[in-house]
């Protein structure tokens, strides 16, 4: 983190929470809006995966199983 960013970050963190939220929203908005095409592609993918699960083509795992598998790597 460069010095300028460090100073701005420290100043922002010293603000009251509601002002921090305003800064956060302004920064998030400046980074751009969500891409509708990407959102639509993810929705299609989620629907396809759910349909495959409903047809018995794919299995599900619990969150605990997923975490354990990731830790075992």
N, C-alpha and C positions, 0 to 999 in steps of 0.2 A: 504494500500500500504506500503510495507516495505521500509526501508531507501534506500536500494540499487536500487530498482525500482524507487523510487522517484528521486534520483540523476540522473539516466539514463534518465528518462522522462524529467527532467528539462534541461539536456544537449541536448537532441533531440529537444526540443521545441525552444532552442536558435539557432539552425541551420537555415541557409537560407531555404526557402520553397523547393527548388529543392532537397536539401540534406535530408530534412524531408521526401520527397516523396521516396527517395532511401531507407531510413531506413524503411519506411512503407512497401515498396515492399519486402524488404528482410525479414521482420518479417512475412508478409502475406505468402510469399513463404515457409517459414520454418514451417508453421502450417499445411502444406499438400495441396495436390491438391484436386480439387473437385472429388467426387465419381460419376463416370459415371452411375452406377446403380441407384443411388439416383436421379440424373438428369433425367434419362430416366423414372423413376417412376413418377416424378413430371410432366414431359411432357405428359405422358399417362393420368394422373389425369386431367390436364388442358384440354386436348383434349376431355376427357369424359364429363367434366363439360360443355364445349362449345357445344358439341353435345346435351346434355340434355337441355341446354338453347334453342338451335335451334329447338328442338322438342317441346318446351313449357312445359317441365317437371319441370323446375326450373325458378324462377324469378330473376331479377337483382335488385340491389339497388344502389342508387347513393352514392358517397363518403360521402356527407353531411348526408344522412340517416343513413349510417353505423356509422359515428361519433356520431350522436345524440343518436342512440341506445346504443352505448358503454357508453356514458356519463350518460344515464338514469339508468344504472345498479347500 
